[in-house]
């Protein structure tokens, strides 16, 4: 079967969350007997990383609306048997791969929003190819919108309506899917259990509270227009307060960062700015891979994050989470991820030193309660996720 994710390491920069959702899909489907081929921005890197075949994306990067529409129609015409693409067009390999596949999976992500029309067109084009070649389509683990308007809304609606199964990861996305006329499955993010297998999953998810250590910090370089110097100072104050409350140093871990080298790039740039403003000591944990990142999150005593997937990794293990959000999109994702596990510690990044500190104190008081609630919810979420992947495998069998 064929699976698309926003994957492929470019210029040595990894986006751990995007890779984690793709990796989870690969692991789950391979465990159910599937042979998976990926669609990637860097096929050779994805092949080397996951030991699987891969093809290049159809490609809508840099296109304006009119050009994207023309390319969409050309791809769909070619998939219908009327050649409308140049002989060396990368979309031809995708069309051939879809036609030869038992099914197409759009792996989890936050791509289906008007904020990133190129991703909407990429996935809509792929869904249209699947429809024209009679190949089953599944869309899994998505955030829809919240900004989804005009043509983007129509394309996403068509993609979801053409899917045998559709899954979303927040209540807000579930409501939007219903508004689009789609009955979607609501569940935890596809990468919630990445790196866990079989019956040991529950034990691997939850590290005993006494064995957790330190404050983990994973920020996003984007501050959503907030004044940078003030915001850095606010975050530094929050992290210092967390270190005092937990009694252990902070570890900074970039989810979008370089795999090699000592020069900060991506999220690590903001991390260094915050570290310079702190009064307490801290250390850096290199970006690494999805599984090591998930283990790091689950073994921490507290997480402060502006990224989504650190919360996805940490919350199932009962780790208290402070989510720093910058807009409606990041708020939708953070609230959705935490709500599955009974947490709600989400604050605007501009109030990290006020509302964030208040959340910190509340979370520290409720650590035992948070841990117990995650443990209570884990078996049901794990069983529901397993059932979901069983349904996907059955749709492709």
Secondary structure, 3 states (H helix, E strand, C coil): CEEECCCCCECCEEEHHHHHHHHHHHHHHHHCCCCCEEEECCHHHHHHHHCCEEEECCCCCCCCHHHHHHHHHHHHHHHCCCCCCCCCCCHHHHHHHHHCCCCEEECCEEEECHHHHHHHHHHHHHHHHHHHHCCCEEEEEEEECCCCCHHHHHHHHHHHHCCCEEEECCHHHHHHHHHCCCCCEECCCCCCCCCCCHHHHHHHHCCCHHHCCCEEEECCCCCCCCCHHHHHHHHHHHHHHHHHHHCCCEEEECCEEECCCCCCCCHHHHHHHHHHHCCCCEEEECCCCHHHHHHHHHCCCEEEECCCHHHHHHHCCCCEEEEEECCHHHHHHHHHHHHCCCCCCEEEHHHCCCHHHHHHHHHHHCHHHHHHHHHHHHHHHHHHHHHHHHHHHHHHC
